[in-house]
Amino acid sequence: MEAEVDASEKNPVTLLKELSAIKSQYQTLYAHFKPVAVEQKETKSRICATVNRTINKQTDLELSPVTKEEKTAAEQLKSHMPDL
């Protein structure tokens, strides 16, 4: 039965090859998910802008008192979107 070799006992060349493979996998994943992250950021910005415009429009209107549910919803929204 062959014992598993500790990383500190591996050949440095083997470690470099493994590191290179890991780096390549990371770069592939990064390239795949980078557009998703950019799109999420843009979507969040658009949502924040829309909410801000809506809030600004409503300041000109006479509003009824805010309900408990509306306050809770606003707090939840702000916790997920601190830009508001």
N, CA and C atoms as a LAMMPS dump frame, in Angstrom:
ITEM: TIMESTEP
0
ITEM: NUMBER OF ATOMS
252
ITEM: BOX BOUNDS ff ff ff
-5.0000000000000000e+02 5.0000000000000000e+02
-5.0000000000000000e+02 5.0000000000000000e+02
-5.0000000000000000e+02 5.0000000000000000e+02
ITEM: ATOMS id mol type element x y z
1 1 1 N 0.849 -1.175 0
2 1 2 C 0 0 0
3 1 3 C 0.887 1.228 0
4 2 1 N 0.639 2.127 -0.939
5 2 2 C 1.469 3.318 -1.118
6 2 3 C 0.889 4.478 -0.32
7 3 1 N 1.721 5.122 0.495
8 3 2 C 1.267 6.258 1.305
9 3 3 C 1.17 7.507 0.438
10 4 1 N 0.209 8.365 0.773
11 4 2 C 0.051 9.621 0.042
12 4 3 C 1.231 10.536 0.372
13 5 1 N 1.778 11.199 -0.655
14 5 2 C 2.956 12.045 -0.48
15 5 3 C 2.501 13.426 -0.013
16 6 1 N 3.114 13.917 1.055
17 6 2 C 2.848 15.256 1.581
18 6 3 C 3.339 16.279 0.558
19 7 1 N 2.642 17.418 0.451
20 7 2 C 3.017 18.466 -0.51
21 7 3 C 4.441 18.935 -0.29
22 8 1 N 4.902 18.969 0.96
23 8 2 C 6.266 19.427 1.235
24 8 3 C 7.309 18.439 0.751
25 9 1 N 6.892 17.19 0.473
26 9 2 C 7.829 16.167 0.008
27 9 3 C 7.808 16.01 -1.51
28 10 1 N 6.901 16.693 -2.182
29 10 2 C 6.802 16.566 -3.641
30 10 3 C 7.957 17.28 -4.326
31 11 1 N 8.213 16.837 -5.508
32 11 2 C 9.227 17.437 -6.355
33 11 3 C 8.806 18.866 -6.697
34 12 1 N 9.699 19.836 -6.544
35 12 2 C 9.345 21.23 -6.865
36 12 3 C 8.824 21.411 -8.294
37 13 1 N 9.339 20.651 -9.229
38 13 2 C 8.875 20.75 -10.615
39 13 3 C 7.414 20.309 -10.706
40 14 1 N 7.074 19.244 -9.987
41 14 2 C 5.69 18.765 -9.969
42 14 3 C 4.777 19.812 -9.344
43 15 1 N 5.24 20.419 -8.255
44 15 2 C 4.452 21.464 -7.607
45 15 3 C 4.22 22.644 -8.546
46 16 1 N 5.234 23.041 -9.306
47 16 2 C 5.095 24.153 -10.251
48 16 3 C 4.09 23.815 -11.352
49 17 1 N 4.126 22.566 -11.823
50 17 2 C 3.173 22.148 -12.852
51 17 3 C 1.748 22.18 -12.312
52 18 1 N 1.579 21.711 -11.073
53 18 2 C 0.251 21.732 -10.46
54 18 3 C -0.225 23.17 -10.252
55 19 1 N 0.686 24.023 -9.819
56 19 2 C 0.346 25.429 -9.631
57 19 3 C -0.065 26.065 -10.957
58 20 1 N 0.654 25.723 -12.005
59 20 2 C 0.323 26.247 -13.331
60 20 3 C -1.066 25.785 -13.768
61 21 1 N -1.384 24.524 -13.494
62 21 2 C -2.707 23.999 -13.856
63 21 3 C -3.802 24.706 -13.061
64 22 1 N -3.554 24.939 -11.776
65 22 2 C -4.528 25.633 -10.938
66 22 3 C -4.713 27.068 -11.436
67 23 1 N -3.621 27.727 -11.792
68 23 2 C -3.698 29.096 -12.302
69 23 3 C -4.52 29.137 -13.589
70 24 1 N -4.309 28.174 -14.443
71 24 2 C -5.051 28.116 -15.705
72 24 3 C -6.543 27.929 -15.442
73 25 1 N -6.889 27.059 -14.491
74 25 2 C -8.294 26.845 -14.151
75 25 3 C -8.909 28.125 -13.586
76 26 1 N -8.151 28.804 -12.732
77 26 2 C -8.636 30.058 -12.151
78 26 3 C -8.898 31.089 -13.257
79 27 1 N -7.966 31.213 -14.19
80 27 2 C -8.122 32.189 -15.274
81 27 3 C -9.346 31.872 -16.134
82 28 1 N -9.581 30.582 -16.365
83 28 2 C -10.75 30.167 -17.138
84 28 3 C -12.036 30.535 -16.405
85 29 1 N -12.084 30.235 -15.111
86 29 2 C -13.269 30.575 -14.318
87 29 3 C -13.467 32.084 -14.25
88 30 1 N -12.38 32.821 -14.06
89 30 2 C -12.46 34.277 -13.984
90 30 3 C -13.024 34.837 -15.29
91 31 1 N -12.509 34.344 -16.408
92 31 2 C -12.978 34.819 -17.716
93 31 3 C -14.461 34.494 -17.911
94 32 1 N -14.895 33.362 -17.368
95 32 2 C -16.291 32.956 -17.506
96 32 3 C -17.212 33.816 -16.645
97 33 1 N -16.804 34.121 -15.413
98 33 2 C -17.682 34.811 -14.477
99 33 3 C -17.529 36.327 -14.474
100 34 1 N -16.483 36.863 -15.051
101 34 2 C -16.276 38.309 -15.089
102 34 3 C -17.458 39.026 -15.749
103 35 1 N -17.929 38.574 -16.922
104 35 2 C -19.079 39.256 -17.544
105 35 3 C -20.333 39.192 -16.663
106 36 1 N -20.515 38.099 -15.933
107 36 2 C -21.666 37.971 -15.047
108 36 3 C -21.588 39.02 -13.942
109 37 1 N -20.399 39.187 -13.36
110 37 2 C -20.21 40.174 -12.286
111 37 3 C -20.451 41.587 -12.803
112 38 1 N -19.97 41.866 -14.007
113 38 2 C -20.17 43.199 -14.599
114 38 3 C -21.658 43.443 -14.841
115 39 1 N -22.335 42.436 -15.374
116 39 2 C -23.774 42.575 -15.646
117 39 3 C -24.554 42.772 -14.348
118 40 1 N -24.184 42.046 -13.284
119 40 2 C -24.859 42.207 -12
120 40 3 C -24.673 43.625 -11.466
121 41 1 N -23.463 44.156 -11.589
122 41 2 C -23.192 45.507 -11.108
123 41 3 C -24.002 46.53 -11.898
124 42 1 N -24.064 46.36 -13.213
125 42 2 C -24.839 47.282 -14.047
126 42 3 C -26.33 47.2 -13.716
127 43 1 N -26.828 45.993 -13.506
128 43 2 C -28.241 45.805 -13.165
129 43 3 C -28.547 46.46 -11.83
130 44 1 N -27.685 46.265 -10.859
131 44 2 C -27.874 46.881 -9.544
132 44 3 C -27.906 48.405 -9.68
133 45 1 N -27.009 48.953 -10.487
134 45 2 C -26.984 50.406 -10.687
135 45 3 C -28.276 50.899 -11.32
136 46 1 N -28.784 50.161 -12.316
137 46 2 C -30.04 50.556 -12.957
138 46 3 C -31.204 50.492 -11.974
139 47 1 N -31.238 49.432 -11.155
140 47 2 C -32.313 49.298 -10.163
141 47 3 C -32.246 50.445 -9.166
142 48 1 N -31.057 50.745 -8.678
143 48 2 C -30.9 51.851 -7.716
144 48 3 C -31.335 53.178 -8.331
145 49 1 N -30.958 53.408 -9.582
146 49 2 C -31.339 54.652 -10.259
147 49 3 C -32.855 54.735 -10.415
148 50 1 N -33.484 53.632 -10.77
149 50 2 C -34.945 53.612 -10.93
150 50 3 C -35.637 53.869 -9.603
151 51 1 N -35.155 53.222 -8.558
152 51 2 C -35.757 53.423 -7.23
153 51 3 C -35.58 54.878 -6.797
154 52 1 N -34.395 55.427 -6.988
155 52 2 C -34.153 56.824 -6.621
156 52 3 C -35.053 57.778 -7.399
157 53 1 N -35.213 57.533 -8.702
158 53 2 C -36.102 58.389 -9.507
159 53 3 C -37.54 58.285 -9
160 54 1 N -37.967 57.079 -8.691
161 54 2 C -39.322 56.863 -8.192
162 54 3 C -39.529 57.578 -6.864
163 55 1 N -38.549 57.462 -5.979
164 55 2 C -38.639 58.131 -4.677
165 55 3 C -38.687 59.641 -4.877
166 56 1 N -37.855 60.157 -5.755
167 56 2 C -37.843 61.607 -6.007
168 56 3 C -39.169 62.092 -6.592
169 57 1 N -39.773 61.311 -7.48
170 57 2 C -41.065 61.688 -8.052
171 57 3 C -42.141 61.698 -6.979
172 58 1 N -42.074 60.752 -6.06
173 58 2 C -43.109 60.638 -5.037
174 58 3 C -42.984 61.71 -3.966
175 59 1 N -41.831 62.361 -3.847
176 59 2 C -41.706 63.422 -2.857
177 59 3 C -42.582 64.613 -3.219
178 60 1 N -42.926 64.738 -4.512
179 60 2 C -43.793 65.824 -4.952
180 60 3 C -45.276 65.512 -4.719
181 61 1 N -45.583 64.27 -4.412
182 61 2 C -46.974 63.853 -4.22
183 61 3 C -47.31 63.835 -2.728
184 62 1 N -48.578 63.974 -2.453
185 62 2 C -49.01 63.839 -1.067
186 62 3 C -49.164 62.347 -0.791
187 63 1 N -48.381 61.849 0.148
188 63 2 C -48.373 60.419 0.419
189 63 3 C -49.122 60.11 1.702
190 64 1 N -49.766 58.96 1.698
191 64 2 C -50.394 58.5 2.93
192 64 3 C -49.287 57.987 3.862
193 65 1 N -49.554 57.883 5.137
194 65 2 C -48.52 57.395 6.063
195 65 3 C -48.007 56.021 5.631
196 66 1 N -46.721 55.819 5.847
197 66 2 C -46.095 54.553 5.456
198 66 3 C -46.548 53.457 6.411
199 67 1 N -46.935 52.322 5.818
200 67 2 C -47.369 51.194 6.648
201 67 3 C -46.155 50.46 7.205
202 68 1 N -46.409 49.635 8.194
203 68 2 C -45.338 48.828 8.8
204 68 3 C -44.695 47.926 7.742
205 69 1 N -45.521 47.345 6.881
206 69 2 C -45.013 46.458 5.822
207 69 3 C -44.122 47.222 4.842
208 70 1 N -44.525 48.447 4.519
209 70 2 C -43.718 49.269 3.605
210 70 3 C -42.385 49.639 4.243
211 71 1 N -42.412 49.953 5.54
212 71 2 C -41.159 50.268 6.245
213 71 3 C -40.23 49.06 6.246
214 72 1 N -40.792 47.891 6.532
215 72 2 C -39.997 46.656 6.544
216 72 3 C -39.411 46.384 5.166
217 73 1 N -40.221 46.536 4.127
218 73 2 C -39.748 46.298 2.756
219 73 3 C -38.632 47.274 2.399
220 74 1 N -38.776 48.542 2.791
221 74 2 C -37.746 49.542 2.5
222 74 3 C -36.448 49.216 3.223
223 75 1 N -36.555 48.782 4.476
224 75 2 C -35.353 48.416 5.23
225 75 3 C -34.654 47.216 4.605
226 76 1 N -35.432 46.233 4.175
227 76 2 C -34.846 45.053 3.53
228 76 3 C -34.16 45.439 2.222
229 77 1 N -34.792 46.286 1.457
230 77 2 C -34.211 46.731 0.189
231 77 3 C -32.899 47.466 0.44
232 78 1 N -32.907 48.364 1.43
233 78 2 C -31.692 49.124 1.748
234 78 3 C -30.57 48.224 2.244
235 79 1 N -30.904 47.155 2.96
236 79 2 C -29.863 46.258 3.461
237 79 3 C -29.191 45.511 2.312
238 80 1 N -29.93 45.284 1.226
239 80 2 C -29.359 44.591 0.06
240 80 3 C -28.75 45.562 -0.942
241 81 1 N -29.141 46.831 -0.857
242 81 2 C -28.654 47.833 -1.799
243 81 3 C -28.273 49.09 -1.028
244 82 1 N -27.088 49.09 -0.41
245 82 2 C -26.694 50.22 0.419
246 82 3 C -26.515 51.528 -0.36
247 83 1 N -26.532 51.476 -1.686
248 83 2 C -26.373 52.679 -2.501
249 83 3 C -27.604 53.573 -2.478
250 84 1 N -28.726 53.044 -1.979
251 84 2 C -29.97 53.823 -1.971
252 84 3 C -29.914 54.909 -0.934
